[in-house]
Amino acid sequence: GICSISIDLSKPVLFSVYCHCTICQRINGAPVAHLLAFAPDMLKVTSGQAKLVGYNSSKSMIRHSCSVCSSSVYNESLLDEFPFVDVPSTILERENEERKNAFLKDERFKPQYHIFYPERVIDMKDGLTKYKTFPFEEETVEE
């Protein structure tokens, strides 16, 4: 079924990334997570608020998920120098062909870079910049 929590995201997308941190790997059961980030005030929970649970996965992030189906709903940055909320792209509605095609064609949703690349479990040779941690740290790693 579909998660019982609904969110509304206001544009614009701040950034779109591939995250390779070990926390995202474990939560998603995948080697990488595709995340879309927004300014903190651009995300609103429109239904299912009581079913939303959150926990500090690290000193820099609160992870919010559904207590019913365990789906990741959004992450909230606690970094003063880098405030954002992000959502896994996989939670966006794309059940019909029109929504799916709109998502695939929207340039704002295409990943711009990788974060936590040294923690990767697969190499991704795609020409995108690979950061050691967050981009504001400005430390990159070779592809």
Sequence and secondary structure as in RCSB ss.txt:
>XXXX:A:sequence
GICSISIDLSKPVLFSVYCHCTICQRINGAPVAHLLAFAPDMLKVTSGQAKLVGYNSSKSMIRHSCSVCSSSVYN
ESLLDEFPFVDVPSTILERENEERKNAFLKDERFKPQYHIFYPERVIDMKDGLTKYKTFPFEEETVEE
>XXXX:A:secstr
   S EEEE S   EEEEE  HHHHHHHTSS EEEEEE GGGEEEEE GGGEEEEEEETTEEEEEETTT  EEEE
EE  TTS  EEEEGGGS   SHHHHHHHHH GGGS  EEESGGG SS   SS EEESS GGG  EE  
